[in-house]
Amino acid sequence: QVQLVESGGGLVQAGGSLRLSCTASGRTFSGLDMGWFRQAPGKERDFVAAINWSGGSPRYADSVKGRFTISRDNAKNTVYLQMNSLKPEDTAVYYCAARWATRSMYDYWGQGTQVTVSS
């Protein structure tokens, strides 16, 4: 199976930056499409960004497009989410997710990392 562990969350002032990392273990990382999701208090978990197994086809939610960048380093079994120009509404628990490239559903999820943006 696949295990995912997020890190890099924390407290940052509005306008600041933060980089989240997600490291995978257990199975072949290069065979997985990766994504980031977030869940704010009292709200549903929303899609943030995704990248395919080879590092191509990045996708972003409209709310983060132009501010966030997803990338991956297959040699390190790690996917990143660079978050710039952070806003208070970005405050949420951020989750890393993985799916096999042949599937449409994300089958594996990390435990989440808290991102808090103060005004």
N, C-alpha and C positions, 0 to 999 in steps of 0.2 A: 504494500500500500504506500501511500504518499503522506508524509507529515510536513506541515507548513508552520513556520514560526516567524511572526512579524516582530520588528523592532524599529526604534527610531521615533516613536511618538513622544509627545511632551507638550509643554506649554510654550506658546509663542505669541508675540504681540501681532496685531493686525498689520499686514504689510510685510511681515517676515517670511522666512522660508524654513522648510523642514524636509528632510529626506527619509522616507520610510524604506525599510528593507524587508524582504521576505525570503527566507532560505528554506529550500525543500530538501527532503531526504527520504529514503526508502525505495524510490524508483527513479527511473530515468527522467531527469529534469528536461532534457532537450526535447523530449517527446510530448511535453505539456504546453498547452496554451495557458497563459497566466492572466489573472485579473485582480483588480482592486475594487472593493466595495466599501461603503461606509454606512453607518447607522447612527443617527442622532437620537437623543433621548426622546422617547415617545413616538418615534417614526419608524417606518419600514426601512429595511436595508436597500440601499440604492447602488446602482452601478456607477463606478467612477472612471475606470480606465481598463483597457485590456491590450494584450500583445500576444502575437502568435508564437509558436514554438521556435521559429527561426529569428525572432526579433522584429518581424515586419508587421504590417497592418495594424498599427496602433489605433485605438479607438478611445474616445473620451466622451464623457457626459458634457452636455452643453454648459453646465454650471462651472466646469473646471477647465474647459477648453481654452488654451492660450496661457494658462497659469500652471497647470500640472503637466508633467512629462513622465511617461512610463518607459522603462528600459529594462533590459535583462543582461546578465552575464552568465552564460551557460557553464562556463568553466568554474564558476563559483556557486552554481545552483541557486542563483539569487535573482530576484526581480526587485526593481526599485520604483519608487514613486517620488519624484522630485516635486515638491509643492512650493510654489512661489506666490507672492502677493496674496498671502493667506487672509481670509476674511473670517469674522466671527461665525458666519453661517457654515464654515467648513468644519466647525467643531463636531466631532463624532468619533465613534470607535471605527477604526479602519481595519478591514479584513482583507487578507490575501486569499486568493482562490486559484484552483488549478483544475484543468480538464484535459483529457486526452484530445489530441488534435482532431480526431475523428468524431468527437462528440460535441453536442451543443450545450450540454449542461455542465456546470461546475460541480465536480464530484468531491473535491477536497477543499477544506477550509482551515485557515489558521485560527488562533484564539483571539486575535484582535489586538490592536494597540491604540491607546487613547490619544487623540489630538485635540488640544484645546487652544483656541485662538481668542485672545482677549482684545477688546476694543481700546 
